[in-house]
Amino acid sequence: MSLLPDSVRAGFYAQKQINSRSRLIAWSHRGRFATGLRLAREVGGARTLDYGCGDGTFLGLLMDGQPAPRIAVGAELTTAIVADCRDRFKAQKGLHFMVIEDLDRPAHQSAYDVIYCMEVLEHVVDPAAMLDTFKRLLAPGGTLVISVPIETGIPVVVKQIVRQIAGWRGVGHYPGTTG
């Protein structure tokens, strides 16, 4: 992941996390994406959905590699994020972005061979409802890949200390840690 495509490098997540001045932050986030991409190569799938895609980093990297999905959709909560992704990835054939509520349309029923939900579920009030949504969107025999950060014990203490120090140094995007 040393050479990121311009469309990925320009994303807000990539700028603040993957390309962070802090080597620890960059290493941590790059490692998670590398693991996700390795898993994606094993899982395959012609029709891919990234639910909670953020700035499109994962899908941009997935589409840049081989074999790339035939169709990939990134879904996000806000129209501003979707518009930014559409603009940055407009040249990427087969890559589309939409607001999450658009997934309620009948065209998306059983439409995806694989759904990725990376570091989103821990922010959701009703995870059971989201899992029902995934069940509705997955094609028969489809694969659901969920990733959540470890947020207990020593790892969470270390993570919070690193975030606090990064905030003091003005590195990354950790609201409430500056100053």
C-alpha positions in Angstrom: 0.0 0.0 0.0 3.0 2.3 -0.4 1.7 3.8 -3.7 -1.9 4.9 -3.2 -3.9 6.0 -6.2 -4.6 9.7 -6.3 -8.3 9.1 -5.8 -7.6 7.2 -2.6 -4.9 9.5 -1.3 -7.2 12.6 -1.6 -9.8 11.1 0.8 -10.2 12.5 4.3 -9.7 9.2 6.0 -6.6 8.4 3.9 -5.1 11.8 4.6 -5.6 11.7 8.4 -5.0 8.0 9.0 -3.3 6.0 6.3 -0.9 8.9 5.4 -0.6 10.2 9.0 2.6 11.9 10.1 2.5 9.5 13.0 4.1 6.2 12.0 2.1 4.3 14.6 -1.3 5.6 13.4 -0.4 5.1 9.7 0.9 1.6 10.5 -2.2 0.6 12.4 -4.7 1.8 9.7 -2.6 0.5 6.8 -2.5 -2.9 8.5 -6.2 -3.1 8.9 -6.7 -2.2 5.2 -4.1 -4.7 4.1 -5.9 -7.4 6.1 -9.2 -6.4 4.6 -7.8 -6.5 1.1 -6.2 -9.9 1.6 -9.5 -11.3 2.8 -11.3 -9.7 -0.1 -9.0 -11.5 -2.5 -9.9 -14.8 -0.8 -13.6 -14.1 -0.7 -14.0 -12.7 -4.3 -17.4 -11.6 -5.5 -18.5 -9.9 -8.7 -20.9 -7.6 -6.8 -19.5 -5.9 -3.7 -21.0 -3.5 -1.2 -19.0 -1.6 1.4 -21.6 -0.5 4.0 -20.3 2.6 5.8 -17.6 3.2 3.2 -16.3 6.5 4.6 -14.1 8.2 2.0 -14.1 5.1 -0.3 -10.5 4.1 0.6 -11.2 0.4 0.9 -13.2 0.2 -2.3 -10.6 2.4 -4.2 -7.8 0.0 -3.2 -10.0 -3.0 -3.9 -10.8 -1.8 -7.4 -7.1 -0.9 -8.0 -6.0 -4.6 -7.4 -6.7 -7.8 -9.2 -9.1 -9.4 -9.4 -11.4 -6.4 -8.9 -15.1 -6.8 -8.5 -17.2 -6.2 -11.6 -19.4 -3.8 -9.6 -18.6 -2.2 -6.3 -20.9 0.1 -4.3 -20.0 2.2 -1.4 -22.8 3.4 0.9 -22.6 6.2 3.4 -24.9 8.2 5.6 -24.4 11.7 4.2 -24.8 13.1 0.7 -21.7 15.3 1.2 -19.5 12.2 1.7 -21.1 10.4 -1.2 -20.7 13.4 -3.4 -17.0 13.6 -2.5 -16.5 9.9 -3.3 -18.3 10.2 -6.6 -16.2 13.1 -7.6 -12.8 11.5 -6.6 -13.6 8.1 -8.2 -15.6 9.3 -11.3 -13.0 7.7 -13.6 -13.1 4.3 -11.9 -15.3 2.0 -14.0 -17.7 -0.2 -12.0 -17.4 1.8 -8.8 -20.5 3.6 -7.5 -21.5 5.5 -4.3 -24.8 6.1 -2.8 -26.6 7.2 0.4 -27.4 4.2 2.7 -31.1 4.9 2.5 -31.0 4.2 -1.3 -30.2 0.6 -0.5 -33.9 0.2 0.5 -34.8 0.2 -3.2 -35.9 -3.2 -4.6 -33.0 -3.3 -7.0 -30.7 -3.9 -4.1 -32.6 -6.9 -2.7 -30.3 -9.9 -2.8 -28.0 -8.0 -5.1 -24.5 -8.4 -3.5 -22.2 -11.4 -3.5 -20.2 -9.9 -0.6 -20.9 -7.1 1.9 -18.1 -5.4 3.9 -18.9 -3.5 7.0 -15.6 -2.4 8.4 -15.3 -0.5 11.7 -19.0 0.6 11.5 -21.0 -1.8 13.6 -19.5 -0.5 16.9 -21.2 2.9 16.2 -24.6 1.5 15.6 -27.4 1.7 18.2 -29.3 -1.4 16.9 -26.9 -3.9 15.4 -29.6 -6.6 15.0 -31.5 -4.3 12.6 -28.3 -3.7 10.6 -27.7 -7.5 10.4 -31.3 -7.9 9.0 -30.4 -5.3 6.4 -27.4 -7.2 5.4 -29.4 -10.4 5.1 -31.8 -8.6 2.8 -29.0 -7.2 0.6 -26.9 -10.4 0.3 -27.4 -12.7 -2.6 -28.1 -16.4 -1.8 -24.8 -17.9 -0.7 -23.3 -14.4 -0.3 -20.6 -13.5 2.2 -20.7 -10.9 5.0 -17.4 -9.6 6.3 -17.6 -7.5 9.5 -14.6 -5.9 11.2 -14.8 -4.1 14.6 -11.9 -2.7 16.6 -10.8 -4.3 19.9 -12.2 -2.0 22.5 -11.6 -3.8 25.8 -8.7 -4.2 28.3 -5.2 -3.2 27.6 -5.7 -2.6 23.9 -8.3 0.1 24.6 -6.0 1.8 27.2 -3.1 1.9 24.7 -5.4 3.1 21.9 -6.7 6.0 24.0 -3.2 7.0 25.2 -2.0 7.0 21.6 -5.0 9.0 20.5 -4.4 11.6 23.3 -0.8 12.0 22.4 -1.6 12.2 18.7 -4.3 14.9 19.5 -1.8 16.9 21.5 0.6 16.8 18.5 -2.2 17.7 16.0 -1.9 14.3 14.2 -4.9 12.5 13.0 -8.5 13.3 13.7 -9.4 12.6 17.3 -12.1 15.1 18.5 -11.7 16.0 22.1 -8.0 15.2 22.3 -6.5 18.5 21.3 -5.2 21.2 23.5 
